[in-house]
Amino acid sequence: MDFERPDRALCRAELEKYRLEFEKYKEQNLQLNLARGNPSKAQLDLSMKMLDIVNSHSVLDSEDGIDCRNYGGLDGLFEAKAFMAELLGVHPNKVMVFGNSSLQIMFQAINFAMVDGVSGCEPMMFQKDRKWLCPVPGYDRHFNITMKFGFELIPVPMTDEGPDMDVVRSYVEKDPSVKGIWCVPKYSNPGGVVYSQRVCEEFAALEPAAHDFRIFWDNAYCVHGLYPDHEDTIPDIVGLCEKAGHPDLVYEFCSTSKISFPGAGISAVATSVHNQKGFKSFLQYATIGPNKINQLRQVRFFKNLANVKKHMAKHADIMRPKFELVESILEKELGGTGMAEWTKPRGGYFISLNTLPGCAKRVVALAKEAGVTFTNAGATYPYGIDPQDSNIRLAPSFATPEQIEPATEILCTCIRLATYEKLLEK
């Protein structure tokens, strides 16, 4: 169909056809949800034996003799640091390990910058016109943290290799009010982009105008490939920054939350010793230490990266058919129509779908009316505002295949409805 000069009679006929189909879906009173990227029950069941690792008969001393039942250990156990360092591909002396939420560490790292200041700089709470770069489409919870602290959020377009580095440099190296950038370098949320070697090296080579600028490198999906036999890799950003002469430039985050239990994983941040010193001086007023018994539990269950990869291959066997089911239905119903395009990620938790401009909010609203919940249109952009009103994030992980199939079919019907409605407005 010619979207610039649509056949109005054909649009009206097709609109009526899909309205009838839509009404039939509504009559089913469905309650389906593809909104958040939560692991499914089957994925959580994979880690149940972890609960038997530590019990009342266990030795609860760490490898270096710390009694894990007691206070202390602000930055985590020695063996937990070594374990998380292996996941990230860095030296253990670069790692601090905390509780289950890496997002909480990110929040605290920005809180530290706000209250104490970074590397001797004026606390950011006293700095005016603070900005933060946000690759789009991106992760709404990232954006919400910096919005909470009053930063102006600046969208940066994504490419197939990562953020557009020409745009990044133009802000970072010329504007001292730019204080950071969010990055999900492997299987980005929601596009599934894997940052290229070139992009990672260009990040490490940045010469920020602000001495307190930091890259927040959220490596959340470091071992979350859908195709373990064809694993994607990214370089060690901490090592690249050191090699480029900028050891303090980056904080790299990860957790075992989507490896074991989201409510009871462990999280880590890898950064320079200098950055660690400042961050710990701030954290000492907030905590006497993390849950060290849980750190023991995680390390003793997984032991090393090789075992984690075997474990994550089981996750992939559960996740992969769900993603492929969504992709096959989208292709069958919308392939070649020009009404939508979508990513085919090799890992992570999301599929990014783009409708024609001006249709995404209407699609999500229609789907809700038919009993299917998706993430709010616009959530993948700062302030929840997608200038094109086209992006929708799909999260197939939590639903069963029996739920995914009708939910995706309804999505396709809603996209057709919204498209024909938009065309008839012209």
Secondary structure as a PSIPRED ss2 file (coil, helix, strand):
# PSIPRED VFORMAT (PSIPRED V4.0)

   1 M C   1.000  0.000  0.000
   2 D C   1.000  0.000  0.000
   3 F C   1.000  0.000  0.000
   4 E C   1.000  0.000  0.000
   5 R C   1.000  0.000  0.000
   6 P C   1.000  0.000  0.000
   7 D C   1.000  0.000  0.000
   8 R H   0.000  1.000  0.000
   9 A H   0.000  1.000  0.000
  10 L H   0.000  1.000  0.000
  11 C H   0.000  1.000  0.000
  12 R H   0.000  1.000  0.000
  13 A H   0.000  1.000  0.000
  14 E H   0.000  1.000  0.000
  15 L H   0.000  1.000  0.000
  16 E H   0.000  1.000  0.000
  17 K H   0.000  1.000  0.000
  18 Y H   0.000  1.000  0.000
  19 R H   0.000  1.000  0.000
  20 L H   0.000  1.000  0.000
  21 E H   0.000  1.000  0.000
  22 F H   0.000  1.000  0.000
  23 E H   0.000  1.000  0.000
  24 K H   0.000  1.000  0.000
  25 Y H   0.000  1.000  0.000
  26 K H   0.000  1.000  0.000
  27 E C   1.000  0.000  0.000
  28 Q C   1.000  0.000  0.000
  29 N C   1.000  0.000  0.000
  30 L C   1.000  0.000  0.000
  31 Q C   1.000  0.000  0.000
  32 L E   0.000  0.000  1.000
  33 N E   0.000  0.000  1.000
  34 L E   0.000  0.000  1.000
  35 A C   1.000  0.000  0.000
  36 R C   1.000  0.000  0.000
  37 G C   1.000  0.000  0.000
  38 N C   1.000  0.000  0.000
  39 P C   1.000  0.000  0.000
  40 S C   1.000  0.000  0.000
  41 K H   0.000  1.000  0.000
  42 A H   0.000  1.000  0.000
  43 Q H   0.000  1.000  0.000
  44 L H   0.000  1.000  0.000
  45 D H   0.000  1.000  0.000
  46 L C   1.000  0.000  0.000
  47 S C   1.000  0.000  0.000
  48 M H   0.000  1.000  0.000
  49 K H   0.000  1.000  0.000
  50 M H   0.000  1.000  0.000
  51 L H   0.000  1.000  0.000
  52 D H   0.000  1.000  0.000
  53 I C   1.000  0.000  0.000
  54 V C   1.000  0.000  0.000
  55 N C   1.000  0.000  0.000
  56 S C   1.000  0.000  0.000
  57 H C   1.000  0.000  0.000
  58 S C   1.000  0.000  0.000
  59 V C   1.000  0.000  0.000
  60 L C   1.000  0.000  0.000
  61 D E   0.000  0.000  1.000
  62 S C   1.000  0.000  0.000
  63 E C   1.000  0.000  0.000
  64 D C   1.000  0.000  0.000
  65 G C   1.000  0.000  0.000
  66 I C   1.000  0.000  0.000
  67 D E   0.000  0.000  1.000
  68 C C   1.000  0.000  0.000
  69 R C   1.000  0.000  0.000
  70 N C   1.000  0.000  0.000
  71 Y C   1.000  0.000  0.000
  72 G C   1.000  0.000  0.000
  73 G C   1.000  0.000  0.000
  74 L C   1.000  0.000  0.000
  75 D C   1.000  0.000  0.000
  76 G C   1.000  0.000  0.000
  77 L C   1.000  0.000  0.000
  78 F H   0.000  1.000  0.000
  79 E H   0.000  1.000  0.000
  80 A H   0.000  1.000  0.000
  81 K H   0.000  1.000  0.000
  82 A H   0.000  1.000  0.000
  83 F H   0.000  1.000  0.000
  84 M H   0.000  1.000  0.000
  85 A H   0.000  1.000  0.000
  86 E H   0.000  1.000  0.000
  87 L H   0.000  1.000  0.000
  88 L H   0.000  1.000  0.000
  89 G C   1.000  0.000  0.000
  90 V C   1.000  0.000  0.000
  91 H C   1.000  0.000  0.000
  92 P H   0.000  1.000  0.000
  93 N H   0.000  1.000  0.000
  94 K H   0.000  1.000  0.000
  95 V E   0.000  0.000  1.000
  96 M E   0.000  0.000  1.000
  97 V E   0.000  0.000  1.000
  98 F C   1.000  0.000  0.000
  99 G C   1.000  0.000  0.000
 100 N C   1.000  0.000  0.000
 101 S C   1.000  0.000  0.000
 102 S H   0.000  1.000  0.000
 103 L H   0.000  1.000  0.000
 104 Q H   0.000  1.000  0.000
 105 I H   0.000  1.000  0.000
 106 M H   0.000  1.000  0.000
 107 F H   0.000  1.000  0.000
 108 Q H   0.000  1.000  0.000
 109 A H   0.000  1.000  0.000
 110 I H   0.000  1.000  0.000
 111 N H   0.000  1.000  0.000
 112 F H   0.000  1.000  0.000
 113 A H   0.000  1.000  0.000
 114 M H   0.000  1.000  0.000
 115 V H   0.000  1.000  0.000
 116 D C   1.000  0.000  0.000
 117 G C   1.000  0.000  0.000
 118 V C   1.000  0.000  0.000
 119 S C   1.000  0.000  0.000
 120 G C   1.000  0.000  0.000
 121 C C   1.000  0.000  0.000
 122 E C   1.000  0.000  0.000
 123 P C   1.000  0.000  0.000
 124 M H   0.000  1.000  0.000
 125 M H   0.000  1.000  0.000
 126 F H   0.000  1.000  0.000
 127 Q C   1.000  0.000  0.000
 128 K C   1.000  0.000  0.000
 129 D C   1.000  0.000  0.000
 130 R C   1.000  0.000  0.000
 131 K E   0.000  0.000  1.000
 132 W E   0.000  0.000  1.000
 133 L E   0.000  0.000  1.000
 134 C E   0.000  0.000  1.000
 135 P E   0.000  0.000  1.000
 136 V E   0.000  0.000  1.000
 137 P C   1.000  0.000  0.000
 138 G C   1.000  0.000  0.000
 139 Y C   1.000  0.000  0.000
 140 D H   0.000  1.000  0.000
 141 R H   0.000  1.000  0.000
 142 H H   0.000  1.000  0.000
 143 F H   0.000  1.000  0.000
 144 N H   0.000  1.000  0.000
 145 I H   0.000  1.000  0.000
 146 T H   0.000  1.000  0.000
 147 M H   0.000  1.000  0.000
 148 K H   0.000  1.000  0.000
 149 F C   1.000  0.000  0.000
 150 G C   1.000  0.000  0.000
 151 F C   1.000  0.000  0.000
 152 E E   0.000  0.000  1.000
 153 L E   0.000  0.000  1.000
 154 I E   0.000  0.000  1.000
 155 P E   0.000  0.000  1.000
 156 V E   0.000  0.000  1.000
 157 P E   0.000  0.000  1.000
 158 M E   0.000  0.000  1.000
 159 T E   0.000  0.000  1.000
 160 D C   1.000  0.000  0.000
 161 E C   1.000  0.000  0.000
 162 G E   0.000  0.000  1.000
 163 P E   0.000  0.000  1.000
 164 D C   1.000  0.000  0.000
 165 M H   0.000  1.000  0.000
 166 D H   0.000  1.000  0.000
 167 V H   0.000  1.000  0.000
 168 V H   0.000  1.000  0.000
 169 R H   0.000  1.000  0.000
 170 S H   0.000  1.000  0.000
 171 Y H   0.000  1.000  0.000
 172 V H   0.000  1.000  0.000
 173 E C   1.000  0.000  0.000
 174 K C   1.000  0.000  0.000
 175 D C   1.000  0.000  0.000
 176 P C   1.000  0.000  0.000
 177 S C   1.000  0.000  0.000
 178 V E   0.000  0.000  1.000
 179 K E   0.000  0.000  1.000
 180 G E   0.000  0.000  1.000
 181 I E   0.000  0.000  1.000
 182 W E   0.000  0.000  1.000
 183 C E   0.000  0.000  1.000
 184 V C   1.000  0.000  0.000
 185 P C   1.000  0.000  0.000
 186 K C   1.000  0.000  0.000
 187 Y C   1.000  0.000  0.000
 188 S C   1.000  0.000  0.000
 189 N C   1.000  0.000  0.000
 190 P C   1.000  0.000  0.000
 191 G C   1.000  0.000  0.000
 192 G C   1.000  0.000  0.000
 193 V C   1.000  0.000  0.000
 194 V C   1.000  0.000  0.000
 195 Y C   1.000  0.000  0.000
 196 S C   1.000  0.000  0.000
 197 Q H   0.000  1.000  0.000
 198 R H   0.000  1.000  0.000
 199 V H   0.000  1.000  0.000
 200 C H   0.000  1.000  0.000
 201 E H   0.000  1.000  0.000
 202 E H   0.000  1.000  0.000
 203 F H   0.000  1.000  0.000
 204 A H   0.000  1.000  0.000
 205 A C   1.000  0.000  0.000
 206 L C   1.000  0.000  0.000
 207 E C   1.000  0.000  0.000
 208 P C   1.000  0.000  0.000
 209 A C   1.000  0.000  0.000
 210 A C   1.000  0.000  0.000
 211 H C   1.000  0.000  0.000
 212 D C   1.000  0.000  0.000
 213 F C   1.000  0.000  0.000
 214 R E   0.000  0.000  1.000
 215 I E   0.000  0.000  1.000
 216 F E   0.000  0.000  1.000
 217 W E   0.000  0.000  1.000
 218 D E   0.000  0.000  1.000
 219 N C   1.000  0.000  0.000
 220 A C   1.000  0.000  0.000
 221 Y C   1.000  0.000  0.000
 222 C C   1.000  0.000  0.000
 223 V C   1.000  0.000  0.000
 224 H C   1.000  0.000  0.000
 225 G E   0.000  0.000  1.000
 226 L C   1.000  0.000  0.000
 227 Y C   1.000  0.000  0.000
 228 P H   0.000  1.000  0.000
 229 D H   0.000  1.000  0.000
 230 H H   0.000  1.000  0.000
 231 E C   1.000  0.000  0.000
 232 D C   1.000  0.000  0.000
 233 T C   1.000  0.000  0.000
 234 I C   1.000  0.000  0.000
 235 P C   1.000  0.000  0.000
 236 D C   1.000  0.000  0.000
 237 I H   0.000  1.000  0.000
 238 V H   0.000  1.000  0.000
 239 G H   0.000  1.000  0.000
 240 L H   0.000  1.000  0.000
 241 C H   0.000  1.000  0.000
 242 E H   0.000  1.000  0.000
 243 K H   0.000  1.000  0.000
 244 A C   1.000  0.000  0.000
 245 G C   1.000  0.000  0.000
 246 H C   1.000  0.000  0.000
 247 P C   1.000  0.000  0.000
 248 D C   1.000  0.000  0.000
 249 L C   1.000  0.000  0.000
 250 V E   0.000  0.000  1.000
 251 Y E   0.000  0.000  1.000
 252 E E   0.000  0.000  1.000
 253 F E   0.000  0.000  1.000
 254 C E   0.000  0.000  1.000
 255 S E   0.000  0.000  1.000
 256 T C   1.000  0.000  0.000
 257 S C   1.000  0.000  0.000
 258 K C   1.000  0.000  0.000
 259 I C   1.000  0.000  0.000
 260 S C   1.000  0.000  0.000
 261 F C   1.000  0.000  0.000
 262 P C   1.000  0.000  0.000
 263 G C   1.000  0.000  0.000
 264 A C   1.000  0.000  0.000
 265 G C   1.000  0.000  0.000
 266 I C   1.000  0.000  0.000
 267 S E   0.000  0.000  1.000
 268 A E   0.000  0.000  1.000
 269 V E   0.000  0.000  1.000
 270 A E   0.000  0.000  1.000
 271 T C   1.000  0.000  0.000
 272 S C   1.000  0.000  0.000
 273 V H   0.000  1.000  0.000
 274 H H   0.000  1.000  0.000
 275 N H   0.000  1.000  0.000
 276 Q H   0.000  1.000  0.000
 277 K H   0.000  1.000  0.000
 278 G H   0.000  1.000  0.000
 279 F H   0.000  1.000  0.000
 280 K H   0.000  1.000  0.000
 281 S H   0.000  1.000  0.000
 282 F H   0.000  1.000  0.000
 283 L H   0.000  1.000  0.000
 284 Q C   1.000  0.000  0.000
 285 Y C   1.000  0.000  0.000
 286 A C   1.000  0.000  0.000
 287 T C   1.000  0.000  0.000
 288 I C   1.000  0.000  0.000
 289 G C   1.000  0.000  0.000
 290 P C   1.000  0.000  0.000
 291 N C   1.000  0.000  0.000
 292 K H   0.000  1.000  0.000
 293 I H   0.000  1.000  0.000
 294 N H   0.000  1.000  0.000
 295 Q H   0.000  1.000  0.000
 296 L H   0.000  1.000  0.000
 297 R H   0.000  1.000  0.000
 298 Q H   0.000  1.000  0.000
 299 V H   0.000  1.000  0.000
 300 R H   0.000  1.000  0.000
 301 F H   0.000  1.000  0.000
 302 F H   0.000  1.000  0.000
 303 K C   1.000  0.000  0.000
 304 N C   1.000  0.000  0.000
 305 L H   0.000  1.000  0.000
 306 A H   0.000  1.000  0.000
 307 N H   0.000  1.000  0.000
 308 V H   0.000  1.000  0.000
 309 K H   0.000  1.000  0.000
 310 K H   0.000  1.000  0.000
 311 H H   0.000  1.000  0.000
 312 M H   0.000  1.000  0.000
 313 A H   0.000  1.000  0.000
 314 K H   0.000  1.000  0.000
 315 H H   0.000  1.000  0.000
 316 A H   0.000  1.000  0.000
 317 D H   0.000  1.000  0.000
 318 I H   0.000  1.000  0.000
 319 M H   0.000  1.000  0.000
 320 R H   0.000  1.000  0.000
 321 P H   0.000  1.000  0.000
 322 K H   0.000  1.000  0.000
 323 F H   0.000  1.000  0.000
 324 E H   0.000  1.000  0.000
 325 L H   0.000  1.000  0.000
 326 V H   0.000  1.000  0.000
 327 E H   0.000  1.000  0.000
 328 S H   0.000  1.000  0.000
 329 I H   0.000  1.000  0.000
 330 L H   0.000  1.000  0.000
 331 E H   0.000  1.000  0.000
 332 K H   0.000  1.000  0.000
 333 E H   0.000  1.000  0.000
 334 L H   0.000  1.000  0.000
 335 G C   1.000  0.000  0.000
 336 G C   1.000  0.000  0.000
 337 T C   1.000  0.000  0.000
 338 G C   1.000  0.000  0.000
 339 M C   1.000  0.000  0.000
 340 A E   0.000  0.000  1.000
 341 E E   0.000  0.000  1.000
 342 W E   0.000  0.000  1.000
 343 T C   1.000  0.000  0.000
 344 K C   1.000  0.000  0.000
 345 P C   1.000  0.000  0.000
 346 R C   1.000  0.000  0.000
 347 G E   0.000  0.000  1.000
 348 G C   1.000  0.000  0.000
 349 Y C   1.000  0.000  0.000
 350 F C   1.000  0.000  0.000
 351 I E   0.000  0.000  1.000
 352 S E   0.000  0.000  1.000
 353 L E   0.000  0.000  1.000
 354 N E   0.000  0.000  1.000
 355 T E   0.000  0.000  1.000
 356 L C   1.000  0.000  0.000
 357 P C   1.000  0.000  0.000
 358 G C   1.000  0.000  0.000
 359 C C   1.000  0.000  0.000
 360 A H   0.000  1.000  0.000
 361 K H   0.000  1.000  0.000
 362 R H   0.000  1.000  0.000
 363 V H   0.000  1.000  0.000
 364 V H   0.000  1.000  0.000
 365 A H   0.000  1.000  0.000
 366 L H   0.000  1.000  0.000
 367 A H   0.000  1.000  0.000
 368 K H   0.000  1.000  0.000
 369 E H   0.000  1.000  0.000
 370 A C   1.000  0.000  0.000
 371 G C   1.000  0.000  0.000
 372 V E   0.000  0.000  1.000
 373 T E   0.000  0.000  1.000
 374 F E   0.000  0.000  1.000
 375 T C   1.000  0.000  0.000
 376 N C   1.000  0.000  0.000
 377 A C   1.000  0.000  0.000
 378 G C   1.000  0.000  0.000
 379 A C   1.000  0.000  0.000
 380 T C   1.000  0.000  0.000
 381 Y C   1.000  0.000  0.000
 382 P H   0.000  1.000  0.000
 383 Y H   0.000  1.000  0.000
 384 G H   0.000  1.000  0.000
 385 I C   1.000  0.000  0.000
 386 D C   1.000  0.000  0.000
 387 P C   1.000  0.000  0.000
 388 Q C   1.000  0.000  0.000
 389 D C   1.000  0.000  0.000
 390 S C   1.000  0.000  0.000
 391 N E   0.000  0.000  1.000
 392 I E   0.000  0.000  1.000
 393 R E   0.000  0.000  1.000
 394 L E   0.000  0.000  1.000
 395 A C   1.000  0.000  0.000
 396 P C   1.000  0.000  0.000
 397 S C   1.000  0.000  0.000
 398 F C   1.000  0.000  0.000
 399 A C   1.000  0.000  0.000
 400 T C   1.000  0.000  0.000
 401 P H   0.000  1.000  0.000
 402 E H   0.000  1.000  0.000
 403 Q H   0.000  1.000  0.000
 404 I H   0.000  1.000  0.000
 405 E H   0.000  1.000  0.000
 406 P H   0.000  1.000  0.000
 407 A H   0.000  1.000  0.000
 408 T H   0.000  1.000  0.000
 409 E H   0.000  1.000  0.000
 410 I H   0.000  1.000  0.000
 411 L H   0.000  1.000  0.000
 412 C H   0.000  1.000  0.000
 413 T H   0.000  1.000  0.000
 414 C H   0.000  1.000  0.000
 415 I H   0.000  1.000  0.000
 416 R H   0.000  1.000  0.000
 417 L H   0.000  1.000  0.000
 418 A H   0.000  1.000  0.000
 419 T H   0.000  1.000  0.000
 420 Y H   0.000  1.000  0.000
 421 E H   0.000  1.000  0.000
 422 K H   0.000  1.000  0.000
 423 L H   0.000  1.000  0.000
 424 L H   0.000  1.000  0.000
 425 E H   0.000  1.000  0.000
 426 K C   1.000  0.000  0.000
